[in-house]
């Protein structure tokens, strides 16, 4: 009897920890998207001629806002990876000062993605 209660308790606490982890990750991702949008708007306000490059700039900020300790554990979908690779690798250089750093971080994510 006692063993089954202990097993159930362990399973429940593990499930709770997993749910809490997912909630925290979802909140962090939501904040990353919000902050990337905010920084993009600020950048475009200062450099209005860059408005056509808004999706690229937003991708740069999204990548740079990912915490370094998440780089190893983050799993991006193939669609998201393709989008980022196209935006950062094949985009015109010099659009944003942080473009090269974002590309380097994308390379690190791709390294752990495999």
ChimeraX commands (.cxc) that place a marker at each C-alpha (Angstrom):
marker #1 position 0.00,0.00,0.00 radius 0.5
marker #1 position 2.64,2.46,0.99 radius 0.5
marker #1 position 4.66,1.76,-2.14 radius 0.5
marker #1 position 1.78,2.60,-4.47 radius 0.5
marker #1 position 1.17,5.88,-2.63 radius 0.5
marker #1 position 4.82,6.81,-2.95 radius 0.5
marker #1 position 4.83,5.94,-6.65 radius 0.5
marker #1 position 1.70,8.01,-7.23 radius 0.5
marker #1 position 3.19,10.93,-5.32 radius 0.5
marker #1 position 6.41,10.78,-7.33 radius 0.5
marker #1 position 4.49,10.61,-10.59 radius 0.5
marker #1 position 2.29,13.54,-9.58 radius 0.5
marker #1 position 5.22,15.70,-8.52 radius 0.5
marker #1 position 7.03,14.87,-11.77 radius 0.5
marker #1 position 3.96,15.83,-13.78 radius 0.5
marker #1 position 3.61,19.07,-11.84 radius 0.5
marker #1 position 7.27,19.89,-12.46 radius 0.5
marker #1 position 6.85,19.25,-16.18 radius 0.5
marker #1 position 3.74,21.44,-16.35 radius 0.5
marker #1 position 5.51,24.19,-14.42 radius 0.5
marker #1 position 8.49,23.96,-16.78 radius 0.5
marker #1 position 6.22,24.26,-19.83 radius 0.5
marker #1 position 4.39,27.21,-18.31 radius 0.5
marker #1 position 7.67,28.97,-17.58 radius 0.5
marker #1 position 8.95,28.32,-21.09 radius 0.5
marker #1 position 5.70,29.58,-22.60 radius 0.5
marker #1 position 5.89,32.72,-20.50 radius 0.5
marker #1 position 9.51,33.29,-21.49 radius 0.5
marker #1 position 8.71,32.82,-25.17 radius 0.5
marker #1 position 5.78,35.19,-24.89 radius 0.5
marker #1 position 8.04,37.80,-23.30 radius 0.5
marker #1 position 10.67,37.27,-26.00 radius 0.5
marker #1 position 8.11,37.90,-28.72 radius 0.5
marker #1 position 6.75,40.98,-26.94 radius 0.5
marker #1 position 10.18,42.46,-26.33 radius 0.5
marker #1 position 11.29,41.71,-29.89 radius 0.5
marker #1 position 8.24,43.54,-31.17 radius 0.5
marker #1 position 8.98,46.48,-28.86 radius 0.5
marker #1 position 12.65,46.70,-29.88 radius 0.5
marker #1 position 11.73,46.40,-33.56 radius 0.5
marker #1 position 9.27,49.28,-33.26 radius 0.5
marker #1 position 11.87,51.42,-31.50 radius 0.5
marker #1 position 14.51,50.64,-34.12 radius 0.5
marker #1 position 12.14,51.41,-36.99 radius 0.5
marker #1 position 11.12,54.64,-35.28 radius 0.5
marker #1 position 14.79,55.72,-35.22 radius 0.5
marker #1 position 15.52,54.42,-38.74 radius 0.5
marker #1 position 12.28,54.75,-40.77 radius 0.5
marker #1 position 13.97,53.67,-43.99 radius 0.5
marker #1 position 14.39,50.18,-42.46 radius 0.5
marker #1 position 10.63,49.59,-42.28 radius 0.5
marker #1 position 10.78,47.15,-45.20 radius 0.5
marker #1 position 13.24,45.02,-43.20 radius 0.5
marker #1 position 10.99,44.75,-40.12 radius 0.5
marker #1 position 10.59,40.93,-40.28 radius 0.5
marker #1 position 14.37,40.47,-40.42 radius 0.5
marker #1 position 14.93,42.90,-37.55 radius 0.5
marker #1 position 12.25,41.15,-35.48 radius 0.5
marker #1 position 13.95,37.78,-36.12 radius 0.5
marker #1 position 17.28,39.23,-35.00 radius 0.5
marker #1 position 15.82,40.44,-31.72 radius 0.5
marker #1 position 13.97,37.17,-31.12 radius 0.5
marker #1 position 17.16,35.18,-31.48 radius 0.5
marker #1 position 19.22,37.51,-29.34 radius 0.5
marker #1 position 16.63,37.54,-26.57 radius 0.5
marker #1 position 16.75,33.75,-26.15 radius 0.5
marker #1 position 18.69,33.14,-22.93 radius 0.5
marker #1 position 22.03,31.43,-23.47 radius 0.5
marker #1 position 21.14,28.59,-21.13 radius 0.5
marker #1 position 18.15,27.75,-23.39 radius 0.5
marker #1 position 20.26,27.41,-26.54 radius 0.5
marker #1 position 21.10,23.78,-25.80 radius 0.5
marker #1 position 17.57,22.76,-24.88 radius 0.5
marker #1 position 15.52,24.76,-27.37 radius 0.5
marker #1 position 13.95,22.80,-30.21 radius 0.5
marker #1 position 12.70,24.89,-33.10 radius 0.5
marker #1 position 10.40,23.54,-35.76 radius 0.5
marker #1 position 11.78,23.02,-39.24 radius 0.5
marker #1 position 9.62,25.88,-40.48 radius 0.5
marker #1 position 10.98,28.28,-37.85 radius 0.5
marker #1 position 14.57,27.20,-38.55 radius 0.5
marker #1 position 14.13,27.64,-42.29 radius 0.5
marker #1 position 12.61,31.09,-41.72 radius 0.5
marker #1 position 15.51,32.18,-39.52 radius 0.5
marker #1 position 18.16,30.74,-41.81 radius 0.5
marker #1 position 16.70,32.46,-44.85 radius 0.5
marker #1 position 16.38,35.74,-42.98 radius 0.5
marker #1 position 19.81,35.75,-41.43 radius 0.5
marker #1 position 22.02,33.84,-43.83 radius 0.5
marker #1 position 20.72,35.05,-47.16 radius 0.5
marker #1 position 19.64,38.54,-46.17 radius 0.5
marker #1 position 21.45,41.64,-47.24 radius 0.5
marker #1 position 24.33,42.37,-44.88 radius 0.5
marker #1 position 24.45,45.55,-42.82 radius 0.5
marker #1 position 20.72,45.92,-42.29 radius 0.5
marker #1 position 21.11,45.85,-38.52 radius 0.5
marker #1 position 24.20,46.16,-36.29 radius 0.5
marker #1 position 23.33,42.96,-34.40 radius 0.5
marker #1 position 22.71,40.84,-37.48 radius 0.5
marker #1 position 26.03,38.99,-37.26 radius 0.5
marker #1 position 25.57,38.15,-33.55 radius 0.5
marker #1 position 22.10,36.77,-34.28 radius 0.5
marker #1 position 23.51,34.60,-37.06 radius 0.5
marker #1 position 26.18,33.24,-34.69 radius 0.5
marker #1 position 23.52,32.39,-32.11 radius 0.5
marker #1 position 21.48,30.67,-34.82 radius 0.5
marker #1 position 24.55,28.59,-35.67 radius 0.5
marker #1 position 24.82,27.55,-32.01 radius 0.5
marker #1 position 21.14,26.55,-31.96 radius 0.5
marker #1 position 21.57,24.56,-35.16 radius 0.5
marker #1 position 24.54,22.76,-33.63 radius 0.5
marker #1 position 22.40,21.47,-30.75 radius 0.5
marker #1 position 19.34,20.90,-32.95 radius 0.5
marker #1 position 20.82,17.80,-34.57 radius 0.5
marker link #1:1,2 radius 0.2
marker link #1:2,3 radius 0.2
marker link #1:3,4 radius 0.2
marker link #1:4,5 radius 0.2
marker link #1:5,6 radius 0.2
marker link #1:6,7 radius 0.2
marker link #1:7,8 radius 0.2
marker link #1:8,9 radius 0.2
marker link #1:9,10 radius 0.2
marker link #1:10,11 radius 0.2
marker link #1:11,12 radius 0.2
marker link #1:12,13 radius 0.2
marker link #1:13,14 radius 0.2
marker link #1:14,15 radius 0.2
marker link #1:15,16 radius 0.2
marker link #1:16,17 radius 0.2
marker link #1:17,18 radius 0.2
marker link #1:18,19 radius 0.2
marker link #1:19,20 radius 0.2
marker link #1:20,21 radius 0.2
marker link #1:21,22 radius 0.2
marker link #1:22,23 radius 0.2
marker link #1:23,24 radius 0.2
marker link #1:24,25 radius 0.2
marker link #1:25,26 radius 0.2
marker link #1:26,27 radius 0.2
marker link #1:27,28 radius 0.2
marker link #1:28,29 radius 0.2
marker link #1:29,30 radius 0.2
marker link #1:30,31 radius 0.2
marker link #1:31,32 radius 0.2
marker link #1:32,33 radius 0.2
marker link #1:33,34 radius 0.2
marker link #1:34,35 radius 0.2
marker link #1:35,36 radius 0.2
marker link #1:36,37 radius 0.2
marker link #1:37,38 radius 0.2
marker link #1:38,39 radius 0.2
marker link #1:39,40 radius 0.2
marker link #1:40,41 radius 0.2
marker link #1:41,42 radius 0.2
marker link #1:42,43 radius 0.2
marker link #1:43,44 radius 0.2
marker link #1:44,45 radius 0.2
marker link #1:45,46 radius 0.2
marker link #1:46,47 radius 0.2
marker link #1:47,48 radius 0.2
marker link #1:48,49 radius 0.2
marker link #1:49,50 radius 0.2
marker link #1:50,51 radius 0.2
marker link #1:51,52 radius 0.2
marker link #1:52,53 radius 0.2
marker link #1:53,54 radius 0.2
marker link #1:54,55 radius 0.2
marker link #1:55,56 radius 0.2
marker link #1:56,57 radius 0.2
marker link #1:57,58 radius 0.2
marker link #1:58,59 radius 0.2
marker link #1:59,60 radius 0.2
marker link #1:60,61 radius 0.2
marker link #1:61,62 radius 0.2
marker link #1:62,63 radius 0.2
marker link #1:63,64 radius 0.2
marker link #1:64,65 radius 0.2
marker link #1:65,66 radius 0.2
marker link #1:66,67 radius 0.2
marker link #1:67,68 radius 0.2
marker link #1:68,69 radius 0.2
marker link #1:69,70 radius 0.2
marker link #1:70,71 radius 0.2
marker link #1:71,72 radius 0.2
marker link #1:72,73 radius 0.2
marker link #1:73,74 radius 0.2
marker link #1:74,75 radius 0.2
marker link #1:75,76 radius 0.2
marker link #1:76,77 radius 0.2
marker link #1:77,78 radius 0.2
marker link #1:78,79 radius 0.2
marker link #1:79,80 radius 0.2
marker link #1:80,81 radius 0.2
marker link #1:81,82 radius 0.2
marker link #1:82,83 radius 0.2
marker link #1:83,84 radius 0.2
marker link #1:84,85 radius 0.2
marker link #1:85,86 radius 0.2
marker link #1:86,87 radius 0.2
marker link #1:87,88 radius 0.2
marker link #1:88,89 radius 0.2
marker link #1:89,90 radius 0.2
marker link #1:90,91 radius 0.2
marker link #1:91,92 radius 0.2
marker link #1:92,93 radius 0.2
marker link #1:93,94 radius 0.2
marker link #1:94,95 radius 0.2
marker link #1:95,96 radius 0.2
marker link #1:96,97 radius 0.2
marker link #1:97,98 radius 0.2
marker link #1:98,99 radius 0.2
marker link #1:99,100 radius 0.2
marker link #1:100,101 radius 0.2
marker link #1:101,102 radius 0.2
marker link #1:102,103 radius 0.2
marker link #1:103,104 radius 0.2
marker link #1:104,105 radius 0.2
marker link #1:105,106 radius 0.2
marker link #1:106,107 radius 0.2
marker link #1:107,108 radius 0.2
marker link #1:108,109 radius 0.2
marker link #1:109,110 radius 0.2
marker link #1:110,111 radius 0.2
marker link #1:111,112 radius 0.2
marker link #1:112,113 radius 0.2
marker link #1:113,114 radius 0.2
view
